[in-house]
Amino acid sequence: MLGVFSGRFAVFMSFFFIGDIISLNVNLYFEKNDKFKDLLPITGDDNYIYTKNDLSLLECAGSCKFCAGFLYNSGSKTCHLLKSLLNETSFNRDHVDIGWELYESLNVCGSGWHLYNTHCYTYLDLKITWADAKESCASIGAYLVQIDTMDENKWIKETLQPALNSSKTCSHRFCCDAWIGASDQVKEGNFQWTNKENVVFSNWMAKWGQPDNYLDEDCVAVCLNGQWNDHRCSYLLNTICEKTVS
């Protein structure tokens, strides 16, 4: 059964009202965003976890357990599950795709967290060492962010850029003020994530010869431009934490 009220709905075994939300399954609440009606994102498949066909609106919503929302076309019964929330820059309003509606997840990650491709991210303005950053992330059920692809790196830069720009203590040479989970503390030059996996993808500030281990720099921070730099682990920086959707 599908409940709809004021543009919001959720999927549940039996629906009930919570304010202007109708619930249908725990932690599955969606709100229709009419601002982007009849539009598809410019970058298309880059935004989608995957696409499903021949689904009802209810089935599309039910398949969006760990996504930021979905685009649904009732005419073609096509369902695009989204990696992350869309915004005005995601669309070209000169190109109309009739029938598409955007539904956004309201509570997959929780307040203060951002969803990307089944993982949740948050930015902590704490000014702490790399070791303390690792502990701070662990204390909220997360870990220092592990960046595995350029797409993820770009999303982190673009999504957390407002928080990074608001930092009042970004005085380092390259303005790299947020810790990520990479370090070469175990073996110099062999960067690993906090789970001991080797760093495969990287986005070093190569133009400036990074990483350069200047003054024994073993821990990695991300810069405002999305590139990485190695820092002394005792520096007091902000933190980006990541967790999987539970």
VEXTORTI-235900 format. One record per residue (C-alpha): x, z, y. Coordinates in nm, 2 decimals, decimal comma. Each point is the difference from the previous one (the first is absolute). Last residue first. Example, Ala and Ser with C-alpha at 12.3 -4.5 7.8 and 13.67 -1.06 7.14 Angstrom:
REM residues 2
PABA     xx     zz     yy
PABA   1,37   0,71  -0,11
PABA  -0,14   0,07  -0,34
***
This chain:
REM residues 246
PABA     xx     zz     yy
PABA   2,31   0,87   0,11
PABA   0,13  -0,28   0,22
PABA   0,38  -0,01  -0,03
PABA   0,20   0,19   0,26
PABA   0,23  -0,08   0,29
PABA   0,17   0,20   0,27
PABA   0,16  -0,13   0,32
PABA   0,21   0,25   0,19
PABA   0,13   0,08   0,34
PABA   0,37   0,07   0,07
PABA   0,24   0,29   0,04
PABA   0,34  -0,13  -0,12
PABA   0,15   0,20  -0,28
PABA  -0,01  -0,29  -0,24
PABA   0,25  -0,19   0,21
PABA  -0,16  -0,34   0,06
PABA  -0,02  -0,33  -0,18
PABA  -0,20  -0,27   0,18
PABA  -0,31  -0,20  -0,10
PABA  -0,19  -0,28   0,17
PABA  -0,37   0,02   0,10
PABA   0,06  -0,07   0,37
PABA  -0,07   0,36   0,09
PABA   0,27   0,11  -0,25
PABA  -0,04   0,13  -0,35
PABA   0,23   0,29  -0,11
PABA   0,24   0,02  -0,30
PABA   0,22   0,29  -0,11
PABA   0,37   0,00  -0,09
PABA   0,18  -0,02   0,33
PABA   0,35   0,15  -0,03
PABA   0,12  -0,04   0,35
PABA  -0,08  -0,38   0,00
PABA  -0,13  -0,09  -0,35
PABA  -0,02  -0,37   0,12
PABA  -0,35  -0,10  -0,13
PABA  -0,04  -0,19   0,22
PABA   0,24  -0,24   0,16
PABA  -0,17  -0,04   0,33
PABA  -0,16  -0,34  -0,08
PABA  -0,07   0,13  -0,35
PABA  -0,27   0,24   0,12
PABA  -0,08   0,07  -0,36
PABA  -0,33  -0,12  -0,15
PABA   0,03   0,09  -0,37
PABA  -0,17  -0,10  -0,33
PABA   0,17   0,13  -0,31
PABA   0,06   0,37   0,08
PABA   0,10   0,16  -0,33
PABA  -0,26   0,23  -0,16
PABA   0,11   0,37   0,01
PABA  -0,36   0,12   0,09
PABA   0,12   0,08   0,35
PABA   0,10  -0,36   0,05
PABA   0,35  -0,12  -0,07
PABA   0,28  -0,16   0,20
PABA   0,33  -0,06  -0,18
PABA   0,25  -0,04   0,28
PABA   0,14   0,35  -0,04
PABA  -0,12   0,16  -0,32
PABA  -0,24   0,30  -0,02
PABA  -0,07   0,02   0,38
PABA  -0,08  -0,37   0,02
PABA  -0,34   0,04   0,16
PABA  -0,35  -0,16   0,01
PABA  -0,33   0,19   0,05
PABA  -0,07  -0,09   0,36
PABA   0,07   0,20   0,30
PABA  -0,15  -0,10   0,34
PABA   0,20  -0,02   0,32
PABA   0,20  -0,32   0,00
PABA   0,03  -0,05   0,38
PABA   0,30  -0,22  -0,04
PABA   0,25   0,22   0,18
PABA  -0,19   0,32  -0,05
PABA  -0,21   0,14   0,28
PABA  -0,34  -0,01  -0,16
PABA  -0,10   0,36   0,10
PABA  -0,33  -0,06   0,18
PABA  -0,16  -0,19  -0,29
PABA  -0,31  -0,19   0,11
PABA   0,15  -0,33  -0,10
PABA   0,03   0,11  -0,36
PABA  -0,36   0,11  -0,01
PABA  -0,13  -0,33   0,15
PABA   0,23  -0,19  -0,24
PABA  -0,15   0,16  -0,31
PABA  -0,22  -0,29  -0,11
PABA   0,23  -0,28   0,12
PABA   0,32   0,14  -0,14
PABA  -0,15   0,13  -0,32
PABA  -0,17  -0,34  -0,05
PABA   0,32  -0,19   0,05
PABA   0,19   0,22  -0,25
PABA  -0,29  -0,04  -0,25
PABA   0,01  -0,38   0,04
PABA   0,38   0,01  -0,02
PABA  -0,02   0,17  -0,34
PABA   0,09   0,32  -0,17
PABA  -0,01   0,27   0,27
PABA   0,00   0,35  -0,15
PABA  -0,14   0,26   0,25
PABA   0,12   0,35  -0,04
PABA  -0,23   0,16  -0,25
PABA  -0,36   0,13  -0,01
PABA  -0,21   0,29  -0,11
PABA   0,00   0,17   0,34
PABA   0,29   0,24  -0,07
PABA   0,19  -0,29  -0,16
PABA   0,01  -0,19   0,33
PABA   0,13   0,31   0,18
PABA   0,26   0,05  -0,27
PABA   0,14  -0,35   0,04
PABA  -0,01   0,04   0,38
PABA   0,19   0,33  -0,04
PABA   0,28  -0,18  -0,19
PABA   0,00  -0,29   0,26
PABA   0,03   0,25   0,28
PABA  -0,29   0,08   0,23
PABA  -0,16  -0,13   0,33
PABA  -0,36   0,07  -0,10
PABA  -0,22  -0,30   0,10
PABA  -0,13  -0,08  -0,34
PABA  -0,12  -0,35  -0,07
PABA  -0,24  -0,06  -0,29
PABA  -0,03  -0,25  -0,28
PABA  -0,25  -0,05  -0,29
PABA   0,06  -0,23  -0,29
PABA  -0,25  -0,23  -0,19
PABA   0,12  -0,32   0,19
PABA   0,02   0,16   0,35
PABA  -0,21   0,29   0,11
PABA   0,07   0,21   0,31
PABA  -0,01   0,38   0,01
PABA  -0,10   0,23   0,29
PABA  -0,33   0,09  -0,15
PABA  -0,05  -0,08  -0,36
PABA   0,15  -0,27  -0,22
PABA  -0,31  -0,17  -0,15
PABA  -0,24   0,14   0,26
PABA  -0,20  -0,25   0,21
PABA   0,07  -0,33  -0,18
PABA  -0,08  -0,30   0,22
PABA  -0,26  -0,27  -0,08
PABA   0,05  -0,34   0,16
PABA  -0,26  -0,27  -0,03
PABA   0,05  -0,37  -0,07
PABA  -0,30  -0,23   0,01
PABA   0,12  -0,28   0,23
PABA   0,38  -0,04   0,03
PABA   0,06  -0,06   0,38
PABA   0,34  -0,12   0,13
PABA   0,03   0,04   0,38
PABA  -0,01   0,37  -0,05
PABA   0,34   0,00  -0,16
PABA   0,03   0,33  -0,19
PABA   0,26   0,26  -0,10
PABA   0,08   0,08   0,36
PABA  -0,34   0,15   0,05
PABA   0,06   0,26  -0,28
PABA   0,00   0,01  -0,38
PABA   0,03   0,31  -0,21
PABA   0,25  -0,02  -0,29
PABA   0,05  -0,15  -0,34
PABA  -0,35  -0,15   0,00
PABA  -0,22  -0,10  -0,29
PABA  -0,15  -0,35   0,05
PABA  -0,34  -0,04  -0,17
PABA  -0,18  -0,33  -0,05
PABA  -0,37  -0,02  -0,07
PABA  -0,01  -0,35   0,14
PABA  -0,30   0,07   0,23
PABA   0,04   0,37   0,02
PABA   0,36  -0,03   0,14
PABA   0,19   0,33  -0,02
PABA   0,32   0,12   0,17
PABA   0,13   0,33  -0,13
PABA   0,12   0,34   0,09
PABA   0,33   0,19   0,02
PABA   0,04  -0,02  -0,38
PABA   0,03   0,25  -0,28
PABA  -0,36   0,02  -0,14
PABA  -0,11  -0,35   0,12
PABA  -0,14  -0,12  -0,33
PABA  -0,32   0,19   0,07
PABA  -0,04  -0,16   0,34
PABA   0,02  -0,35  -0,15
PABA  -0,24   0,09  -0,28
PABA  -0,25   0,13   0,26
PABA   0,03  -0,31   0,21
PABA  -0,07  -0,21  -0,31
PABA   0,30  -0,17  -0,16
PABA   0,04  -0,36  -0,11
PABA   0,36  -0,01   0,11
PABA   0,28   0,25   0,04
PABA   0,30  -0,03   0,23
PABA   0,32   0,21  -0,01
PABA   0,19   0,26   0,19
PABA  -0,08  -0,21   0,30
PABA   0,16  -0,02   0,35
PABA   0,28  -0,25  -0,10
PABA  -0,28  -0,21  -0,15
PABA  -0,14  -0,10   0,34
PABA   0,26   0,02   0,28
PABA  -0,25  -0,09   0,27
PABA  -0,25   0,26  -0,12
PABA  -0,36  -0,12  -0,08
PABA  -0,28   0,01   0,25
PABA  -0,38  -0,02  -0,02
PABA  -0,05   0,36   0,11
PABA   0,31   0,16   0,16
PABA  -0,17   0,24   0,24
PABA  -0,27   0,06  -0,26
PABA   0,22   0,26  -0,17
PABA  -0,20   0,12  -0,30
PABA   0,08   0,36  -0,10
PABA   0,11   0,10  -0,34
PABA   0,01   0,32  -0,20
PABA   0,14   0,03  -0,35
PABA   0,16   0,35  -0,02
PABA  -0,25   0,12  -0,26
PABA  -0,24  -0,28  -0,11
PABA  -0,34  -0,11   0,14
PABA  -0,02   0,17   0,34
PABA  -0,23  -0,11   0,28
PABA   0,15   0,06   0,34
PABA  -0,19   0,06   0,32
PABA   0,00   0,38  -0,04
PABA   0,08   0,04  -0,36
PABA  -0,29  -0,16  -0,18
PABA  -0,03  -0,03  -0,38
PABA   0,06  -0,27  -0,26
PABA  -0,02   0,04  -0,38
PABA   0,30  -0,11  -0,21
PABA   0,19  -0,06   0,33
PABA   0,14  -0,29   0,21
PABA   0,02   0,04   0,37
PABA  -0,17  -0,15   0,30
PABA   0,03  -0,03   0,37
PABA  -0,16  -0,26   0,24
PABA  -0,26   0,25   0,14
PABA  -0,13   0,07  -0,35
PABA   0,06  -0,17  -0,34
PABA  -0,03   0,14  -0,35
PABA   0,08  -0,21  -0,30
PABA  -0,12   0,08  -0,35
***
